[in-house]
Amino acid sequence: MRCLLQRVSKASVSVDDAVIGEIEEGLLLLVCAMQGDTAEQSAKLAAKISKLRIFRDDEGRMNKSVKDIGGSCLIVSQFTLAADTSRGNRPGFSAAAAPEDGKALYEQFCQDVRELGLPVETGEFGADMKVDLRNDGPVTIWIDI
């Protein structure tokens, strides 16, 4: 699985001009299931993200996890993270999981994060979504599991 995470002071996702998910301090997680990904990889990614120490401690150092600060996660599916730009000018997305597999793994990932005790808000799989965020730092990290 592939994830682009951003440390945010707030973030929201809308569909048809209606906000369907929003958080204050925490993580915006843009996730993509790749061909061949499994539920085991979803659980591993969720565990990694929950423990990632990228929030400031009292001395201003990145030494706390999202769980440590009582933060939340906004999880948005984004198959375009599978883009292959190695040929031509039009990205290819054939490395992404098929839509039905992608949706199942996205939902599994959301559940895995919830089971780790983190509050989760979500986007809508397959919808045309608008994401608003205030990146804190900025801190943006790419994770492949």
Rosetta silent file (secondary structure, phi, psi, omega in degrees, C-alpha in Angstrom):
SEQUENCE: MRCLLQRVSKASVSVDDAVIGEIEEGLLLLVCAMQGDTAEQSAKLAAKISKLRIFRDDEGRMNKSVKDIGGSCLIVSQFTLAADTSRGNRPGFSAAAAPEDGKALYEQFCQDVRELGLPVETGEFGADMKVDLRNDGPVTIWIDI
SCORE:     score description
SCORE:     0.000 S_00000001
   1 L     0.000  154.267 -176.980    0.000    0.000    0.000 S_00000001
   2 E  -123.654  137.964 -179.908    1.073    3.528   -0.650 S_00000001
   3 E  -141.620  134.962  168.915    0.388    6.563    1.531 S_00000001
   4 E  -110.052  114.559 -178.566    1.209   10.228    1.321 S_00000001
   5 E  -110.275  146.935  177.407    0.712   11.680    4.785 S_00000001
   6 E  -131.726  131.173  173.902    0.653   15.283    5.819 S_00000001
   7 E   -75.675  125.882 -174.629    0.787   16.653    9.339 S_00000001
   8 E  -128.194  152.268  169.991   -2.084   19.125    9.496 S_00000001
   9 E   -90.924  -19.956  169.694   -3.548   21.661   11.864 S_00000001
  10 E  -167.832  154.122  178.449   -6.877   21.065   10.097 S_00000001
  11 E  -158.881  152.415  176.814   -8.198   19.288    7.023 S_00000001
  12 E  -149.435  160.022  176.407  -11.508   18.489    5.376 S_00000001
  13 E  -132.506  137.033 -178.108  -12.887   16.627    2.384 S_00000001
  14 E  -125.717  150.087  171.307  -16.010   17.562    0.446 S_00000001
  15 E  -130.094  128.881 -178.384  -18.202   15.899   -2.162 S_00000001
  16 L    52.147   45.012  177.759  -20.662   18.029   -4.153 S_00000001
  17 L    65.343   12.039  176.751  -19.803   21.068   -1.988 S_00000001
  18 E  -113.027  127.171  177.467  -20.775   19.228    1.215 S_00000001
  19 E   -69.001  124.759  179.353  -18.123   18.497    3.847 S_00000001
  20 E  -110.778  -11.867  177.620  -18.185   14.762    4.561 S_00000001
  21 E  -159.482  136.561  176.526  -15.120   14.524    6.787 S_00000001
  22 E  -155.038  149.825  178.797  -12.996   16.973    8.754 S_00000001
  23 E  -136.890  162.899  167.996  -10.391   16.991   11.496 S_00000001
  24 L   -95.932 -136.014 -175.404   -8.389   19.438   13.521 S_00000001
  25 L   -57.169  132.910  178.779   -4.786   18.568   14.467 S_00000001
  26 E   161.181 -141.218 -175.714   -3.647   15.251   13.104 S_00000001
  27 E  -125.562  132.826  165.944   -2.855   13.515    9.837 S_00000001
  28 E   -93.060  121.002 -177.179   -4.280   13.749    6.352 S_00000001
  29 E  -115.689  110.140  174.315   -3.660   10.309    4.840 S_00000001
  30 E   -94.442  117.138 -172.191   -3.944    9.960    1.071 S_00000001
  31 E  -122.774  147.475  179.557   -3.910    6.199    0.441 S_00000001
  32 E  -138.386  125.474  172.154   -3.703    3.953   -2.592 S_00000001
  33 L   -84.805  130.872 -179.399   -4.014    0.196   -2.727 S_00000001
  34 E  -100.812  159.520  177.342   -1.623   -1.243   -5.296 S_00000001
  35 L   -53.741  134.093  177.708   -2.034   -4.477   -7.252 S_00000001
  36 L    86.760   -4.624  178.943   -1.227   -7.431   -5.030 S_00000001
  37 L   -67.437  154.352 -176.253   -1.689   -5.571   -1.748 S_00000001
  38 L  -130.082  169.519  176.262   -3.176   -7.503    1.175 S_00000001
  39 H   -61.602  -31.188  177.903   -4.962   -6.913    4.472 S_00000001
  40 H   -62.634  -41.119  178.074   -1.621   -7.675    6.178 S_00000001
  41 H   -66.921  -36.775  176.778   -0.029   -4.699    4.426 S_00000001
  42 H   -59.879  -48.016  179.891   -2.962   -2.516    5.453 S_00000001
  43 H   -62.893  -40.002  179.542   -2.471   -3.440    9.113 S_00000001
  44 H   -65.020  -42.323  178.224    1.282   -2.867    8.854 S_00000001
  45 H   -63.942  -44.489  179.220    0.777    0.570    7.283 S_00000001
  46 H   -60.047  -45.031  179.950   -1.759    1.561    9.948 S_00000001
  47 H   -62.989  -43.472  179.523    0.605    0.484   12.739 S_00000001
  48 H   -59.574  -48.385 -177.845    3.537    2.369   11.187 S_00000001
  49 H   -64.609  -39.971 -177.656    1.541    5.572   10.819 S_00000001
  50 H   -64.789  -24.866 -177.126    0.103    5.397   14.340 S_00000001
  51 H  -102.086   -6.991 -175.543    3.615    5.264   15.820 S_00000001
  52 L   -63.582  120.809 -175.421    5.351    7.728   13.502 S_00000001
  53 L   -90.972   88.575 -176.974    6.894   10.438   15.695 S_00000001
  54 L  -127.544    8.436  176.688    6.370   13.584   13.614 S_00000001
  55 E  -104.727  150.338 -174.869    4.593   15.901   16.065 S_00000001
  56 E   -71.022  139.745  170.952    6.410   18.415   18.241 S_00000001
  57 L   -92.120 -170.660 -177.561    7.217   17.742   21.863 S_00000001
  58 L   -64.206  -19.189  179.342    7.629   20.478   24.494 S_00000001
  59 L   -97.788    5.238  177.982   11.091   21.265   23.115 S_00000001
  60 L    84.096    6.570  179.709    9.828   21.654   19.550 S_00000001
  61 L   -91.301  148.178  176.074   11.347   18.386   18.317 S_00000001
  62 E   -74.498   98.290 -172.096    9.427   15.860   16.246 S_00000001
  63 E  -142.048    3.918 -178.436    9.110   13.296   18.992 S_00000001
  64 E  -124.048  150.136  177.424    5.380   12.531   19.393 S_00000001
  65 L   -92.215  170.024  177.350    2.954   10.387   17.441 S_00000001
  66 L   -60.130  -35.423  178.261   -0.555   11.314   16.364 S_00000001
  67 L   -67.698  -40.781  179.924   -1.821    9.135   19.201 S_00000001
  68 L   -58.926  -35.227 -176.475    0.447   10.909   21.720 S_00000001
  69 L   -92.865    0.063 -177.854   -1.067   14.297   20.864 S_00000001
  70 L    71.315   29.812 -178.325   -4.683   13.072   20.790 S_00000001
  71 L   -83.379  176.081 -178.992   -4.902   13.803   17.069 S_00000001
  72 E  -121.888  170.405  176.626   -7.194   12.439   14.388 S_00000001
  73 E  -124.386  132.859  170.045   -6.810   11.026   10.891 S_00000001
  74 E  -106.338  114.443 -174.427   -8.608   12.094    7.734 S_00000001
  75 E  -108.732  122.146 -176.789   -8.233    9.179    5.305 S_00000001
  76 E  -125.521  128.020  177.018   -8.853    9.825    1.615 S_00000001
  77 E   -73.130  138.877 -179.066   -8.534    7.244   -1.158 S_00000001
  78 L  -150.132   89.898 -177.268   -6.340    8.448   -4.008 S_00000001
  79 H   -64.579  -18.808 -178.923   -5.589    5.989   -6.793 S_00000001
  80 H   -68.108   -9.874  174.129   -3.468    8.608   -8.569 S_00000001
  81 H   -67.504  -13.232  178.253   -0.658    7.810   -6.120 S_00000001
  82 H   -89.200    7.669 -174.010   -0.086    4.783   -8.370 S_00000001
  83 L   -57.545  134.199  171.717    0.782    7.038  -11.319 S_00000001
  84 E  -108.622  114.784 -178.370    3.501    5.877  -13.671 S_00000001
  85 L  -110.112   18.536 -174.716    4.991    8.909  -15.418 S_00000001
  86 L   -73.865  -19.921 -179.577    7.944    7.129  -16.989 S_00000001
  87 L  -127.898  133.787  174.418    6.553    7.245  -20.529 S_00000001
  88 L    63.824 -161.625 -175.991    4.949   10.119  -22.362 S_00000001
  89 L  -111.864   -0.581  179.386    2.915   12.886  -20.819 S_00000001
  90 L  -111.124  117.334 -178.869   -0.141   10.956  -19.709 S_00000001
  91 L   -62.539  147.142  172.860    0.254    9.064  -16.400 S_00000001
  92 E  -105.961  146.227 -176.179   -0.669    5.402  -16.318 S_00000001
  93 L  -122.182   21.581 -175.553   -2.471    3.908  -13.340 S_00000001
  94 L   -66.919  -16.281  178.240   -2.275    0.192  -14.095 S_00000001
  95 L   -78.467  -13.876  178.257   -0.284   -0.446  -10.890 S_00000001
  96 E   -71.224  150.584  175.137   -3.307    0.544   -8.774 S_00000001
  97 L   -63.972  153.317  174.575   -5.503   -2.215   -7.432 S_00000001
  98 L   -58.022  149.287 -175.225   -8.742   -2.893   -9.313 S_00000001
  99 H   -49.850  -44.186 -178.586  -11.557   -0.674   -7.969 S_00000001
 100 H   -67.200  -37.733  176.463  -13.311   -3.428   -5.994 S_00000001
 101 H   -70.580  -41.063  179.087  -10.019   -4.542   -4.409 S_00000001
 102 H   -60.493  -43.719  179.760   -8.965   -0.942   -3.825 S_00000001
 103 H   -63.881  -44.406  179.808  -12.221   -0.137   -2.059 S_00000001
 104 H   -61.318  -43.136  179.890  -11.997   -3.208    0.164 S_00000001
 105 H   -70.686  -36.136  175.193   -8.394   -2.388    1.154 S_00000001
 106 H   -60.383  -48.320  179.724   -9.234    1.290    1.714 S_00000001
 107 H   -64.442  -37.867  177.023  -12.076    0.301    4.046 S_00000001
 108 H   -62.695  -44.174  179.420   -9.810   -2.248    5.756 S_00000001
 109 H   -61.175  -44.773  178.078   -7.147    0.416    6.282 S_00000001
 110 H   -58.374  -43.445  178.846   -9.691    2.823    7.814 S_00000001
 111 H   -65.879  -40.374  178.652  -10.806    0.036   10.167 S_00000001
 112 H   -60.592  -41.971  179.145   -7.211   -0.851   11.034 S_00000001
 113 H   -65.984  -43.374  177.985   -6.494    2.770   12.017 S_00000001
 114 H   -59.194  -42.580 -178.267   -9.687    2.922   14.115 S_00000001
 115 H   -65.801  -16.469  175.384   -8.726   -0.307   15.894 S_00000001
 116 L   -87.010    4.923  174.945   -5.483    1.376   16.961 S_00000001
 117 L    88.909   14.260 -179.886   -7.576    3.883   18.910 S_00000001
 118 L   -99.277  135.303  173.973   -7.358    6.824   16.527 S_00000001
 119 L   -65.748  135.765 -176.262  -10.396    8.899   15.558 S_00000001
 120 E  -127.572  132.222  167.339  -10.968    8.563   11.807 S_00000001
 121 E  -115.671  154.590 -175.722  -12.860   10.675    9.294 S_00000001
 122 E  -135.802  164.330  168.566  -13.003    9.589    5.663 S_00000001
 123 L   -88.511 -160.728  178.232  -13.608   10.635    2.133 S_00000001
 124 L  -122.366  114.861 -175.974  -15.854    8.707   -0.269 S_00000001
 125 L   -54.552  129.749  175.567  -14.141    6.023   -2.319 S_00000001
 126 L    80.868   -5.568 -178.291  -14.346    6.750   -6.033 S_00000001
 127 L   -83.671  160.599  171.206  -16.023   10.140   -5.636 S_00000001
 128 L   -81.858  104.108 -173.069  -14.833   13.447   -7.069 S_00000001
 129 E  -109.832  152.568  172.713  -13.554   14.953   -3.823 S_00000001
 130 E  -116.291  126.611 -177.889  -12.159   18.331   -2.849 S_00000001
 131 E  -113.159  126.691  174.438   -9.578   18.298   -0.058 S_00000001
 132 E  -113.739  138.559 -179.881   -8.738   21.384    1.990 S_00000001
 133 E  -153.619  157.347  168.921   -5.857   21.354    4.432 S_00000001
 134 E  -119.020  101.235 -179.267   -3.457   23.423    6.420 S_00000001
 135 E   -69.943  128.441 -177.061   -0.154   21.547    6.296 S_00000001
 136 E   -98.312  113.446  175.468    1.685   22.031    9.582 S_00000001
 137 E   132.855  -67.169   -5.111    5.430   22.451    9.220 S_00000001
 138 E   -74.857  144.162  174.482    5.096   21.626    6.379 S_00000001
 139 E  -123.817  117.130  178.259    5.539   17.941    7.045 S_00000001
 140 E  -136.161  127.778 -173.933    4.756   15.587    4.160 S_00000001
 141 E  -134.503  135.738  177.879    5.963   11.973    4.106 S_00000001
 142 E   -98.340  131.284  178.168    5.676    9.199    1.514 S_00000001
 143 E  -130.286  129.674  171.585    5.279    5.623    2.781 S_00000001
 144 E  -117.559  129.070  177.265    5.252    2.413    0.742 S_00000001
 145 L  -121.469    0.000    0.000    4.496   -0.870    2.531 S_00000001
